[in-house]
Structures are given as C-alpha cells and as structure tokens.
Amino acid sequence: MATRIKTADNVLEHQFGEEAVLLHLETEKYYSLNGTAVDMWRALAAAETLEGAVDSLLTTYDVERAQLEADLNGLVSALQEAGMITVETD
C-alpha cells in the first residue's frame, strides 16, 4: 500500500536556508520547520511516496528504519492535523 503526501491546496510553502514555513491561507496559522524536520519535509516533497521518503532519509541519517518511520509519521500526523498536508493511500 503506497502513501502519498501532498501540500494542501490552501497552503503556501516557503523554504529558505535551513528552514521552511507552511502558511495555511484560510486559518492564517503557520508551521515552522527546522533541523531534521526540514530534511523530512524535503524528502516528502521529492519522493512519490512516504516509503520513498523513508528510503531517501535512510541514506542521510544513521538511524534504525523503525525509528525514522516513527519520527516521520509523527511529523506527517502533526502536519495533517494542522491541515497543512493531505494524505492519500492507494
């Protein structure tokens, strides 16, 4: 089963340096990402699937796959709850 992550239609994204900001246009709330979260965000944006993002991040970080999946899923859950992303599962 493939899981795809997309930026929600009503969200603007801006990356600068080592930070990224997501702005929800309807609620006017923003979500700031830095450090590892920015790398996770970039991997999600570049990969076709959540699983692909995990594979990509494993080439950068020396961490157990299960830990990386848990951390990435935590970020995805927080962003989804904030309305910043949509999650689609095949």
Residue pairs with C-beta under 8 A, 6 or more apart in sequence:
1 89
1 90
2 48
2 49
2 50
2 51
2 89
2 90
3 49
3 50
3 51
3 87
3 88
3 89
3 90
4 48
4 49
4 50
4 87
4 88
4 89
4 90
5 44
5 50
5 53
5 76
5 85
5 86
5 87
5 88
6 85
6 86
6 88
7 13
7 22
7 45
7 84
7 85
7 86
8 24
8 83
8 84
8 85
8 86
10 24
10 25
10 26
10 83
11 22
11 23
11 24
11 25
11 83
11 84
11 85
12 22
12 23
12 25
13 20
13 21
13 22
13 23
14 20
14 21
14 23
15 38
15 41
15 42
18 34
18 35
18 38
19 32
19 33
19 34
19 38
20 32
20 33
20 34
20 37
20 38
20 41
20 42
21 30
21 31
21 32
21 33
22 30
22 31
22 33
22 79
22 82
22 84
23 29
23 30
24 30
24 31
24 82
24 83
24 84
26 83
27 83
29 82
31 78
31 79
31 82
31 84
33 40
33 41
36 61
36 71
37 75
39 57
39 60
39 61
40 53
40 57
40 71
40 72
40 75
41 75
43 53
43 54
43 56
43 57
44 50
44 53
44 72
44 76
44 85
46 53
46 56
47 53
47 55
47 56
50 72
50 73
50 76
53 72
54 65
54 68
54 69
54 72
57 68
57 72
58 65
58 68
61 68
76 85
76 87
79 85
80 86
80 87
